[in-house]
């Protein structure tokens, strides 16, 4: 397979927006670090990208709500001296009234949306700042701009992503760094995400 110096990492790459990012980046000549929990889907995606675009995909099977898995992915990103782009996309929703929801699911969502985004951004950013090159895309949501009963924690975590990304952009600009950061805020569309969250289509 072709070897390139361009490298991108995508979390939540096994489906949805993450898989769409991976396909687009592979078509643009990027090699990929594909990160998600479902190895079978990552294997299928890597095979598809190799066949269509002659690109290399490294698979990291990880549950980013677990400290051990998150640390392993952090180490890999820190060691990726040619990393050009990080897409923090992994996420899920917990529906229903907060007081009636399972706190373990709420905790996992906060860990994934906030702590994983925080730590993986930090792991990738240090090298990017030193090289004066690179970009980070944090996938948030239009839900980050509203307060919605029944999905208040989801909106709160996405608001955090928006605020964190905007603050990081201001810091980098003030320091004269060419490294770019942005928050992607998709609108509401039905997808596998909503099926997992048991939302009525």
C-alpha positions, -999 to +999 in steps of 0.1 A: +000+000+000+011+036-006+029+053+022+023+090+028+035+115+053-001+128+060-017+112+090-051+118+106-067+102+137-105+098+140-123+087+172-157+071+169-146+060+134-167+028+132-199+045+121-217+078+113-198+110+112-166+094+122-167+069+093-176+097+069-146+117+080-124+086+075-137+080+040-132+117+030-097+119+045-086+086+028-099+100-005-076+131+001-045+109+006-044+106+044-032+075+063-055+070+093-056+060+129-091+046+133-103+046+169-135+030+182-148+002+204-160-021+176-130-038+160-151-057+134-164-024+120-130-008+120-116-038+102-143-035+075-137+002+071-099-002+069-104-028+042-127-006+023-104+024+024-074+003+014-093-011-016-106+023-028-078+047-019-047+025-013-044+041+021-030+026+053-052+024+084-040+016+119-068+003+141-070+012+178-098-006+195-106+015+226-134+025+249-125+061+257-146+061+288-120+038+304-089+054+318-066+026+306-079+027+270-078+065+270-042+066+282-032+041+255-047+063+227-031+094+243+003+077+241-002+068+205-012+104+195+017+118+214+041+096+196+026+104+161+052+128+149+034+133+115-001+137+129-018+164+108-054+162+120-073+149+150-111+145+148-126+141+183-159+126+172-167+097+196-199+103+215-234+091+225-265+104+242-285+096+273-322+104+270-348+110+297-351+130+328-318+134+346-331+123+380-345+091+365-315+082+344-287+058+352-259+077+367-233+053+353-245+062+317-244+099+326-209+095+340-197+076+309-211+103+285-193+131+305-161+111+304-163+106+267-174+140+256-154+160+280-124+141+295-116+122+263-118+154+242-096+173+268-069+146+270-067+136+234-066+173+223-038+179+248-019+148+236-021+158+199-017+196+204+017+196+220+034+181+189+013+202+166+023+234+183+059+224+183+058+216+146+037+247+139+013+226+118-019+207+124-056+209+130-081+196+155-119+192+149-140+187+180-175+173+171-201+191+192-237+197+183-264+223+178-276+209+211-247+228+227-266+261+221-298+251+238-311+237+271-334+208+264-353+189+291-347+152+287-313+158+272-298+183+295-265+165+301-259+159+264-264+196+257-242+206+286-213+184+275-216+197+239-217+233+252-184+225+270-169+213+237-179+245+220-165+267+248-133+247+252-127+248+214-133+285+212-111+292+241-083+271+226-087+289+193-082+323+212-051+309+230-035+297+198-043+329+179-028+350+208+003+329+207+007+333+169+003+296+163-008+284+129-025+253+144-062+254+137-091+242+159-128+242+152-160+228+166-183+210+143-220+214+153-242+191+133-280+196+133-305+170+142-307+140+118-319+105+126-291+080+126-277+050+144-269+073+173-306+078+179-313+041+177-287+034+204-302+061+225-337+044+221-351+075+205-383+071+185-378+076+148 
